[in-house]
Amino acid sequence: MKKRKIIWFCGAQFSDEKIKTTGTWLIAMGNAIADIEDIELYNVTYGNVKSIIQNNTRNITQWIIPINDLKKYHRGSNALVLFVKKLEEEIKPDLIHIWGTENEFGFIVSDAKLKTPVLLDIQGLLFAIVKFYYGGLDLKDLIKCIDIKELLKPKHHPYFIRRSFRKKGKDELKLISKVENISVQSEWVQSVISNVSKTSSIFRTGIMLRKEFYESSAWKRHENNDQINIFTSSSGPIPYKGIHVVLEAITLLKKTYPNIKLNIGGDFQIKKKYGFIRNGYTSWLLKKIKDLGISDSVSWLGMLSSDEIIREMNKASVVVVPSFIETYCLFMAEAMMVGVPTVVSFSGAMPELAEHGKSALYFTPGDHWDCARNIEKIIKNHELADMLSFESRLRAFERNDQDKVLKTQLDIYNKITYM
């Protein structure tokens, strides 16, 4: 049997260890594809290495390239372009799959001018995020996001990060317009891409969660309302993720529920140590917490493994997803799989993941009053909480079914490689 050879270019590094970074669902998808008998999977990713190294894991051949070689967004170094060309010559792949436009791999592959068919999967969309990047922060808020780090290196301030997103977004648009095959994870993204590229073939794909979420026990409502735990998470200190919205919602709820607790997961540098200078947005959040008088109600959990996320979800009364834009939302999909009642902003692709009033409760993006109101509905109405839990888990199992997601992905590969 001749095996099809597929090269992935993505930000996820395959490893036998459980990781706490973003892109974890790609690990689940990659391992499932690598187990298919007629497929050989190769992966090119990046990491803190000094030169390109080969680091195979299980049955995936993998190369890690130096992250410092990816500094220029729209163009990889000549050495990387030559490396990609050499891979094509030696492996003779049937398909090259690029995961995301927000990293540099798409531009490197484009510059290499390869003969192999290319599939570009859309994850983040920088040019679309620009409009929502500030997450409702006004000028005074942005000024307060200036800390020592931003004074030393202004590029770390939200204003300059947003400006870089705008610049990179223009390159992103050019890349998308060149690619013949594009896969999307939501109808919302499909509507954006269909207006950007009129000639590309667009495929709908799915998301495969980590196995721990499929195996997790279903959330159970907590009978003791004296301690109410609210759980939210963000990949890091990014304004459009809306952590500040939840802080204001908790402030309102604390008046009625003095023992309410907000647990925040994600890569936030709360304690200054080892010479690290804290991000200005994080400093603003900490000051906001103090000014709101909720310091005793907020806990920072740091980066979490899948087991730790599940533990926090099962401990929580409600999960809140306050983002101003998402092209999918893995955190929401994971919460629904566990079955914890979820309050989520009606933005981006998230309205596609659940039905308001049945499998989640939605609030207007940035509206902390509406957010608090929906959280309280779940706290007070036990029947509603139980229904949301049951329906969200049911919907998640149907949408993120492993076999279904894998079949969809393989069908896309078949359509492209056998065109």
N, C-alpha and C positions, 0 to 999 in steps of 0.2 A: 504494500500500500504506500503510495507516494504521499508524503506529508506536506501540508501547506505550511509555508513559513511566514510568520507574521512578526514584524518588528514594531514594538511599542516605543513611543517617545513620551515620557510622562514625568511628573514630579514625585511619583511614589517609588520608594525603594523597597524591593522585596526582601524580606528577612524572616528568619524563624522566630524572631522576637515580636511581641505585641507592641505596636507603636502608638504614640499619642498625638501624632501630627495630623494635619489635614490630608485628604485623599485616601483615607483608609478603605473606602468602598472599592477603590481600584485594586487594592490587594486581594480582596475577596473575588472580584471579577477575574483578575489575572490568574489566580490559582485555579479557578474553575475552568478557564479556557485551556490552561496548560495541561490539565488532566484529560483533555480530549485526545483520543488516540491518533487522529490524523492531523494534528496541529503541533508545530514546533513554535514555541513562543520565545521571543527575544525582547529584552527591555533595555532601553537607554535612559538613564536618569542622571541626577546630579547630587553632589554631596561635598563635604569638606575634605576633599582629597587634593593632593598637589599635582597629580597627573592622572590621566585616564587609567582606571584599573578595571579588571574583570572580576566580578564577585557574584558567581552563580549561586542560586538557591533552589532547592528542590529540583524540578525539571525545567527551570527557566534560566536561560543564559543571559547574564546581565552585565552591563558596563556602567560604571559611575564616572562621570566627567567632573572636573573642577568647577564649582559654582562660580568662581571668579572669572572663568572664561565666558560667562554668560552676561557680562555687565552691559553690553550694548543690546538694547532690546530688539532693534529691527535687524540686527545682523550678527551672526556668530563669527568667531575668529576663523581665519583661513584654515587653521589646523583642524577645527571642528567640522568645517565643511568637507575637508579632505577625508576626515575620519568617517563621516556619513557615506561619502562616495565609496570608500573602501568596504564598508559594511555591505553595501548593496552588491558590490562586485563579488565578495566572498560568499555571502549568504544566499544571494539570488532570491530575495523574498517575493512572495505573491502579493503582499499588501504591507503598507506602512500606515500605522495608526497613530496619529498625534492627538494626545489628550490635552486639550485646552489651547486657547490663543493667548492666555495671559503670561505664559512662559516663552522662552526664546526658540524652542524646538521647531515650531512651524516655520520660522524665518530661515533657520539653518537648513532645513529640508528643502525649502523653496530655493535657496541660493545654490544648493547642490544640484538642482535640475535633474532629478532622478527619473528613471524610466518606469519605476514601479508605481502602480496605482496608490493614491494617498487618500486616507479617510481622516477628516478633521472632526474631533468631537468638541462641541462647545460646552464649556464649564462656566467660568466667569466671563462677563462681557464688559471690558473696561470702558468702552465708549458709552455704554448704557448706564453704568454705575456712576459716571461723572455727575449726572443730574441729581443723584440722591446722596452723593458722598458725604456731605456735611450732616446728614441725618437730622435736619431741622435746627442745627446750631446757628445762632445769629452771630453778628459781628463781635459783640461783647464776649460771647462764649469762646469764639475762635481766638480772641486776644488772650483770654485766660488759659488757653491751651499752650501758651508759650512758657516753657520751663528752661532749665539750664541746657538741656539737650538741643532744644530748638534755637537757643541763642548761639550755641557753638556750631550747630549744623542746621541751618534753617530748612533744609530739604526734608527734615523729619516732621515739620508742621503740617497739619491737615491741608492748609492752603496749597503748599508746594506738592504734596502727594497727589492732591486732586488735579493739579496742573499737569503732573507727570502722567496721570491716568488719561487726561485729555490728549496729550501728545502721543502716548502709546496707543490710544484708541484709534487714532488716524492710521497708524501702521497696521493695527488689527483689522480695520475695515479693508485695507488693501489686500491683506493676506486672505481674508474670507472671500473676497471677490475673485481670487485666483484659483481657489480649490474647487474641484469638480464634485467631490463627495463630502457631505457634511452630515453629522449625526447630532441630534438634539435630545435633551432629556425632558422637555416640557413643551406644551403648546405655546406658551408665552414666548419662549426662545425661538420656536419655529416661526412665529409671526414676525419677530424681529429680523431673523436671518432671511426669510423670504422677501423682505423689503430691501435687504442689503445686497443679496446676490440672487439675481433673477434666473441664472443659468445653472446653478448648482443642483445636484440631486440631493434631496434632504431626506434623511432616515430618522425615524423615531426609535430611540433606544430606551433602556431601563436602568435602574440602579439596583445593584446587589449589595445588601448590607453584610456586615460581618456576622459570622455564624453565631456569635454569642447572643445577638439580638433575636435570631430565630429560635434559639434554645431557651431564652429567658422565660421565667415564669410570668404570668400576667399580673399587672399591677392590681393591688387591692386597696380599697378606700380605707383611710385611717379613721378609726372611730373617735380617737382623742383629738378634739379640735383646739386643745389648749396650746399645742405646738404646731404651727402651720409652716411647712417648708415649701418655698417656691424655688424652682431650679431653672436657671437659664445658662447659656454658654455662648461664647464667641471665639472665633479663631484667634482673636487678638484685639488690641485697642484700636478699633476701627469705628469711626462715628456712625456710619450707615448701618452698623449692626444693632444700634439702638439701645445699648445697655442703659444709657441715661434715662430712657423712657420708663424702663422697669423700676429704676430707683425712685422716680417721682410717683409711680403707681403704688409702690410699697409704702411710701410716705403717707399717702391717703389711707391705705388699708390699716396702717399701724394705729390709727386713732380708734378703730373698732377692734382690732386684733393686736394688742400690744406685744404678744409673743411671736409675731410673724417673723420668719427668717428667710432671707434671700441668699441662696448659694449660687455663686457664679463660677463657672468653669471656663478655662481658656488661658491663653498665653499672655497674661498680664504680669508685668514686673512690679509687684507691690512693694516688696522690700528692696531697698537699694543695697546691693552687696557685690563684692568682687569687682568693684570699679564700674558697675553698670549704671548708666544714667537713665532715669525713668523717662518714658514717653510723656509728652506734655498733656495729651488727652487723658492718660491714666491719672496724672496728677490732678487734672481738672475734675475727674470723676471722684477721686478721694476727697477733694475739697468740697465737692457738691454733697457727698455723703455726710460730711461733718456739718455743713450748713443746714442740711435737711433734718439733722438730728436723728439719723438712723444708723450711726456707727455700730451700735450693738446689734443691729439687725442684718448686717451684711457680712458674709464670709467669702473669701477668695480661695478657690480650690486648686487653681493651677491647671496644667494640662492633665487630662484624664485618659486612662485606658478604657477599652470597651466595658470591662467588668466594673470599673469605677463609675462610669456613666450610668450603667444599668442600676447600680446600687443607689446612686443619687436620685434616679428617676423613681425607683420603688419607694424611696423615703419621702418623695415630694407629694404634696397635695395637687400641685399644678406645675406644668412646664410652660414657660413663656418664651415665645420666639418674636422679638420686637423689631426685626430687620425692616429697613426701608426698601430693600430690593434683594431678591434671591432668584437665581436662575433655576434652582430646584429647592433645596434645603434638606441636607442630610440629617441634621439634628432633629428636625420635625419628623422626618420619616422614621428615625430611630425611636423617638418618643411614642409615635403611633404604634410601632411594633411592640413596644413594651406595654402599651395600653394606658399610659398615664394621661389624664385629661390635659389638653393643650389649648392655650390661649395664644393666638398668632395674629400678626398684622396682615391685613388684606393687601398684599403687595407682590409684585413680580409673579413668579410661578406658584407661590404657596397656596393661592386659592384653589389650584387644581388638585392638591393633595388630600383635601378633606371637604366635607360639606358642613357649612355653618349650622350650628344647632344640633347636629347629628353626630359628627365624628371630630369636631373641633369647634371652638368659638373664635370668631374673627373680630378684630377691632381696627379702627382707622389708623393707618401708620402715623406714629408720633403722638397720638391722642392718649395720654396717660390716664385721663379720666375714664375713657372707654375701656382701656386695658384693665384698670382696677375694678371697674364694674363687672367685667366678665370673669375675672379671677374670683370675685366675691360670689358670683352666681354658682360657681363650682363648689366653693367652700360651704355655702349654705344649703344647696340643693343636692342631697345625696343621690336621689334618683337620676338627676342630670349627670352627675359625676360617673355613676355606674354605667349609664348609657353611652356616654362619650368614650369611656374606657373600652367597652365591648365593641362598639362600632368602629373605633379607630384601629383597633387591633385586627378586626376582621378585614377592613379595607387595606391595611398595610400588608397582610399576608397575601391578599389577592394581587396587589400592585407590585410588590417587591418579591414575589415568589421566585425562588432561586432558579428553578428549572425554566420558568417562563422568561426570566431576564436573560438567561444564558442562551436559550433558543433564539430570542430576538436578536441578540448580538451575533450569533453564528449565521443567522439568515442574512443579516446585513453584509457580513463577510462573503457569503456565498454570492449574493447579488453583484457585488463589486468585482470579485475575483473571476466570476464566470461570465462577466458581461461580454 
